[in-house]
Amino acid sequence: MTEIRSRSVERSTQSAAGIPILLLSIALLVGGFALVAQNTEYWLNVAGGISAATVGLFLMCGFYAIQPNEAMAILLFGDYRGTDRTTGLRWVLPWYSRKKISLRARNLTSDKLKVNDKRGSPIEIAANVVWRVEDSAQALFDVDDYQAFVNIQVDTALRDIASHYAYDHGDETDEPELTLRADAEDVAGRLREELVRRVAVAGVAVDEARLAHLAYAPEIAGAMLKRQQAEAVLSARRLIVKGAVGMVESALADLNERGVVELDEDRKAAMVSNLLVVLCADREAQPVVNTGTLYG
């Protein structure tokens, strides 16, 4: 049976204000040195002065400073005793060891990864992630290097996300699906959820995750560009034809309603053909004067 390792949990610890102890240690140092210098003939005074100075130096070893959004993990011979988040000059007994950790938000832009999307097309992808340490005990003691851990998990999550989405929409016959290029917000939400799950063991919170770079790999970029251009041309053609058909229908309806000219089916077909050619052609129409009749 697999043993489940217990996670570290951050807890607060007590520390003393540093300013009063700093003044005390300075007073002991100054007084000790003055006592030794003025009473060198009496060994008791010398011993007392040395002892006072030694205590002052001993107290000096217990100071540490915490800035806003920083924390100090306190340990006693390797045993975690708690985390101090009180800002300013603080003091603990000198035999306590200390590890400082930043709680500020950090911005990470991953390297460009070459991966395959859902359809197997090679693409380049990178992400921008905003993260911060939320639990100092987990970050320091549950992973070896929490910053390197986050970097690796971002790359792993990107590879996993890319394998679940296609770069772009395929043929019109394909069922509608989310894609990396067209649905950036949904992909970003999925990426953040994946990262939150992966870095939870390190006591890290992910505030934001978005794709910073997305492109086809160089070996297929040219072919995909031609495909996108062809799709754009086809889409434009469909729009033009749809609009032209609507204009022809409107023209025929207006002519019939106003009684400008009576058109039989053959003449309507010829008019529709001519109008569609004029409206859908790439070049301007060249007028032709017909001196005869439609029937010869």
Legacy VTK file of the C-alpha trace (Angstrom):
# vtk DataFile Version 3.0
C-alpha trace
ASCII
DATASET POLYDATA
POINTS 296 float
0.000 0.000 0.000
1.371 3.417 -0.982
2.259 5.633 1.968
0.814 9.136 1.776
3.390 11.701 2.837
2.031 14.422 5.125
2.375 17.985 3.911
3.911 20.827 5.837
1.526 23.517 7.041
2.547 27.073 7.797
1.944 28.259 11.346
2.773 31.536 13.018
5.527 31.939 15.564
6.336 34.513 18.226
9.284 36.871 17.937
10.403 39.863 19.969
10.506 43.464 18.807
14.035 44.218 17.699
14.454 47.865 18.692
14.430 47.434 22.506
16.809 44.484 22.338
19.051 46.421 19.941
19.302 49.273 22.455
20.012 46.770 25.231
22.750 45.029 23.264
24.391 48.351 22.375
24.288 49.393 26.018
25.895 46.096 27.097
28.638 46.425 24.488
29.440 50.035 25.323
29.225 49.435 29.062
31.331 46.287 28.893
34.117 47.908 26.910
34.046 51.000 29.143
34.236 48.850 32.278
37.224 46.937 30.960
39.011 50.116 29.836
38.551 52.009 33.111
39.160 49.207 35.596
41.947 47.091 34.139
43.510 46.659 37.605
40.562 44.702 39.028
39.974 41.307 37.476
36.348 41.215 38.626
35.586 44.408 36.726
37.430 43.087 33.681
35.542 39.810 33.847
32.235 41.637 34.279
32.975 43.946 31.344
33.920 41.035 29.095
30.798 39.164 30.135
28.576 42.176 29.392
30.181 42.682 25.986
29.825 38.957 25.229
26.124 39.037 26.095
25.715 42.106 23.879
27.391 40.323 20.962
25.264 37.245 21.643
22.078 39.326 21.444
23.270 40.868 18.187
23.197 37.447 16.526
19.416 37.117 16.899
18.296 40.094 14.784
16.581 39.903 11.403
14.505 42.321 9.330
11.286 41.582 7.435
9.962 43.826 4.670
6.322 43.932 3.523
5.296 40.724 1.709
8.201 38.777 3.143
8.283 35.992 5.710
10.913 34.336 7.887
10.739 30.624 8.650
12.165 29.846 12.108
13.851 26.489 12.775
15.403 24.928 15.869
18.090 22.419 14.928
16.178 21.566 11.732
12.743 21.440 13.378
10.239 23.889 11.887
8.930 26.142 14.658
6.774 28.555 12.634
6.810 31.507 10.248
7.106 35.154 11.222
5.324 37.647 8.945
5.627 40.690 11.253
7.442 43.463 9.395
10.310 45.467 10.846
13.315 44.566 12.989
12.650 41.330 14.893
14.633 39.161 17.296
14.712 35.501 18.310
17.201 33.510 20.340
20.423 33.191 18.321
20.358 29.377 18.249
17.220 29.515 16.098
18.081 29.350 12.383
16.140 31.454 9.911
15.108 31.182 6.236
13.671 34.201 4.465
11.133 33.790 1.657
9.417 36.359 -0.542
5.618 36.412 -0.709
5.485 38.968 -3.529
3.818 38.258 -6.866
6.234 36.996 -9.501
5.957 37.106 -13.272
7.136 34.110 -15.287
7.339 33.931 -19.079
8.110 30.392 -20.130
10.406 29.382 -22.969
8.855 28.704 -26.358
7.963 25.014 -26.509
7.600 23.020 -29.702
4.656 20.653 -29.190
1.921 18.939 -31.180
-1.657 20.154 -30.967
-4.756 17.946 -30.857
-4.537 17.264 -34.610
-0.826 16.462 -34.439
0.342 19.709 -36.058
3.649 21.025 -34.667
3.217 24.408 -32.993
5.229 26.813 -30.849
3.635 27.882 -27.570
4.639 29.881 -24.492
2.804 31.186 -21.432
2.945 34.110 -19.049
2.140 33.187 -15.440
1.728 35.402 -12.373
2.316 33.418 -9.174
3.236 33.897 -5.526
4.089 31.844 -2.463
1.029 31.305 -0.296
2.303 28.741 2.236
5.943 29.302 3.189
6.294 25.950 4.949
5.232 23.977 1.872
7.420 26.062 -0.441
10.528 25.576 1.712
10.130 22.017 2.960
7.821 20.066 0.604
9.790 20.650 -2.623
13.512 20.912 -3.229
13.464 24.242 -5.116
10.031 25.820 -5.405
11.032 28.269 -8.173
12.449 25.526 -10.393
9.415 23.390 -9.523
7.036 26.100 -10.785
9.041 26.537 -14.003
8.884 22.820 -14.783
5.173 22.575 -13.978
4.387 25.504 -16.304
6.119 23.699 -19.187
4.343 20.443 -18.332
0.937 22.121 -18.135
1.497 23.850 -21.485
2.281 20.533 -23.185
-0.841 18.990 -21.682
-3.080 21.901 -22.705
-1.727 21.922 -26.278
-2.555 18.230 -26.673
-6.227 18.874 -25.827
-6.845 21.747 -28.274
-6.356 22.257 -31.990
-4.445 25.339 -33.132
-7.345 26.570 -35.270
-10.682 25.459 -36.665
-10.528 22.815 -39.372
-12.959 22.216 -42.207
-16.532 23.427 -41.945
-17.647 19.804 -41.788
-15.889 19.401 -38.432
-17.906 19.803 -35.265
-17.429 23.156 -33.484
-14.677 22.956 -30.857
-12.520 25.240 -28.754
-9.176 26.140 -30.329
-5.965 27.703 -29.057
-6.152 30.699 -31.395
-9.855 31.506 -31.352
-10.692 30.773 -27.705
-7.814 32.339 -25.773
-9.895 33.118 -22.683
-11.151 29.550 -22.283
-7.663 28.154 -22.863
-6.220 30.569 -20.288
-8.805 29.460 -17.729
-8.018 25.794 -18.370
-4.279 26.501 -18.103
-4.698 28.297 -14.773
-6.796 25.459 -13.344
-4.171 22.946 -14.425
-1.359 24.983 -12.873
-3.235 25.497 -9.597
-3.595 21.736 -9.281
0.044 21.046 -10.155
1.763 23.614 -7.914
-0.488 23.174 -4.859
2.085 20.814 -3.304
4.601 23.684 -3.263
2.294 26.113 -1.442
2.110 28.339 -4.524
-0.933 30.308 -5.718
-1.450 31.135 -9.405
-3.090 34.538 -9.905
-3.124 34.586 -13.713
-2.023 32.423 -16.624
-2.234 33.339 -20.310
-0.685 32.284 -23.592
2.176 34.643 -24.466
3.132 33.109 -27.817
1.300 30.880 -30.274
2.400 30.027 -33.814
2.815 27.148 -36.188
6.255 25.557 -36.214
8.538 26.935 -38.976
8.430 23.719 -41.037
4.657 24.014 -41.643
4.141 27.753 -41.190
4.283 28.447 -44.965
1.766 25.756 -45.838
-0.603 26.816 -43.061
-0.361 30.447 -44.196
-1.481 29.426 -47.695
-4.336 27.465 -46.175
-5.451 30.452 -44.102
-5.261 32.712 -47.165
-7.349 30.250 -49.193
-9.923 30.031 -46.395
-10.076 33.830 -46.236
-10.654 34.059 -50.009
-13.392 31.426 -49.881
-15.065 33.162 -46.968
-14.988 36.479 -48.808
-16.431 34.856 -51.925
-19.282 33.320 -49.958
-20.113 36.700 -48.474
-20.030 38.386 -51.886
-22.274 35.746 -53.483
-24.724 35.907 -50.583
-24.932 39.673 -50.881
-25.258 39.544 -54.667
-28.148 37.078 -54.472
-29.935 39.371 -52.045
-29.432 42.369 -54.322
-30.760 40.454 -57.337
-33.844 39.331 -55.423
-34.475 42.906 -54.325
-34.028 44.232 -57.880
-36.461 41.725 -59.359
-39.006 42.415 -56.638
-38.795 46.186 -57.187
-39.163 45.829 -60.961
-42.167 43.585 -60.581
-43.794 45.826 -57.944
-43.368 49.041 -59.901
-44.274 47.525 -63.263
-41.269 49.044 -64.980
-40.869 46.124 -67.345
-42.524 42.766 -67.806
-40.021 39.908 -67.768
-40.732 36.333 -68.734
-38.752 33.477 -67.239
-36.038 33.543 -69.926
-35.452 37.272 -69.501
-35.412 36.916 -65.715
-32.789 34.180 -66.013
-30.674 36.327 -68.312
-30.979 39.339 -66.012
-30.073 37.304 -62.954
-27.043 35.869 -64.756
-25.848 39.302 -65.875
-26.351 40.871 -62.433
-24.501 38.055 -60.680
-21.603 38.348 -63.111
-21.411 42.092 -62.544
-21.697 41.899 -58.748
-19.359 38.926 -58.226
-16.659 39.741 -60.770
-13.218 40.912 -59.618
-13.082 43.553 -62.363
-15.468 46.308 -63.305
-18.134 45.361 -65.802
-17.668 46.331 -69.476
-20.995 47.604 -70.919
-22.180 46.012 -74.141
-24.853 47.749 -76.260
-27.306 45.220 -77.651
-28.989 46.588 -80.817
-31.076 43.487 -81.377
-33.531 41.608 -79.223
-33.140 38.797 -76.802
-34.639 36.330 -79.255
-32.593 37.210 -82.367
LINES 1 297
296 0 1 2 3 4 5 6 7 8 9 10 11 12 13 14 15 16 17 18 19 20 21 22 23 24 25 26 27 28 29 30 31 32 33 34 35 36 37 38 39 40 41 42 43 44 45 46 47 48 49 50 51 52 53 54 55 56 57 58 59 60 61 62 63 64 65 66 67 68 69 70 71 72 73 74 75 76 77 78 79 80 81 82 83 84 85 86 87 88 89 90 91 92 93 94 95 96 97 98 99 100 101 102 103 104 105 106 107 108 109 110 111 112 113 114 115 116 117 118 119 120 121 122 123 124 125 126 127 128 129 130 131 132 133 134 135 136 137 138 139 140 141 142 143 144 145 146 147 148 149 150 151 152 153 154 155 156 157 158 159 160 161 162 163 164 165 166 167 168 169 170 171 172 173 174 175 176 177 178 179 180 181 182 183 184 185 186 187 188 189 190 191 192 193 194 195 196 197 198 199 200 201 202 203 204 205 206 207 208 209 210 211 212 213 214 215 216 217 218 219 220 221 222 223 224 225 226 227 228 229 230 231 232 233 234 235 236 237 238 239 240 241 242 243 244 245 246 247 248 249 250 251 252 253 254 255 256 257 258 259 260 261 262 263 264 265 266 267 268 269 270 271 272 273 274 275 276 277 278 279 280 281 282 283 284 285 286 287 288 289 290 291 292 293 294 295
